[in-house]
Structure formats: structure tokens, C-alpha cells
Amino acid sequence: MNSDSTPLSPDVPPSSRYAEPTEANIRELVYAFYDRVRADALLGPVFDAVLAGRWDDHLPKMCTFWGSLVLGAKQYRGNVQQAHAPLDGVEPRHFSRWLHLFLDTVESRYEPAAAVRFMEPALRIAQSLQLSRFGWDYVIPAEQQALLDLVAPKRQGKDEARDAHVPERRGEPFPAKIIGRTADDGDTPAR
């Protein structure tokens, strides 16, 4: 998304955006997004260094991954952290660029309510990967945190949700629990 919040690559007219994700339109999204990644001056060389000659194997895995996350298909079997560990030379700017391209591609293809179903996990996974790669004292860039706060407001507790007549949101703030922290107090180490 650019500063005036219009899509950078309006490959689908706003009137043709999908209201709901399906296996077919997730496949379209994944292939369109990775076409942009491969053409990107910053990201293309990083991905091609690892995936040269293997794109035909990688893209169906990414379709399965996003289908599992967004549709609840639970077909993806893999370790996201482990898969990204061998990427040499990856810096914070690579994460920001990846997020920019991904969120822009999603926004150009899905209605806002459907787009959030991709955006929230993408932002959380990016944060988790950055913390894993750069250390737990790494500060997530403010623009990434602001985007996450926008698409995924802080989770309410059971009492707050009931009082506000808002459905309770469950789950961890990251795809996996942070070791050493309790569920009640994210800042207090478990004993």
C-alpha cells in the first residue's frame, strides 16, 4: 500500500475483489505475489538464491500453507522458523519489503474483511521470524507494529468481551507460545 492507501498493483479492479478466500483464489494470490517477489530488486535475488529451479515445488506448498492458515484446512506440515533459517543476508528491510508486497497484493484482491484474514497472520509471522532471526531484544519496526495494531486490535479477556457483546478472540499473539512466559502475565517469566 502506498501513502494514499491505493494499491500499488491493482491487478484486480476493486469491484472484482473477493469477499471470501477459497482454495482457487488463494492459489491466484500466492502465484501473483511470488511473481512480484521474483521481479523485486531487493527480494528476487534472495528468493532465487534458495529456490532457483524449485519454484514449481515451492508455490504449491505456499498455497497449502495459506489455505491452512486462512481456511483452517490444516494440510500444511512444516516448520516456518526452520524453513526460513537458511536464508543468508536477510535484514529487517527484507521483511518490510515482503510485508509491503504481500499486504498490497492481498488488498488488491480481497474485500477488507477477507484481507484481514491474511494480513494478521502475515504480520504475526513476520514479527516472530524477525525476533527469531535478530534476537528477542530486537525491536519490531514501528510501522509493522502499527499495521498489526490496526488489523488485529489487542485481544479482549472473557469478561471484557462478554460486557462489550463482542465475541472472545482466542489464541496466542504469535503462532507459538513464548517459552518462559505465563498465559496470565506476558511479562512475568514462568517458574
Secondary structure, DSSP 8 states (H G I E B T S, - for coil): --TT---SS--S-GGG-BSS--HHHHHHHHHHHHHHHHH-TTHHHHHHHHHTTTHHHHHHHHHHHHHHHHH--------HHHHHTT-TT--HHHHHHHHHHHHHHHHHHB-HHHHHHHHHHHHHHHHHHHHHHH-TT----HHHHHHHHHHS-----HHHHHHHT-----S-SSSS--TTB-SS-TTSB--
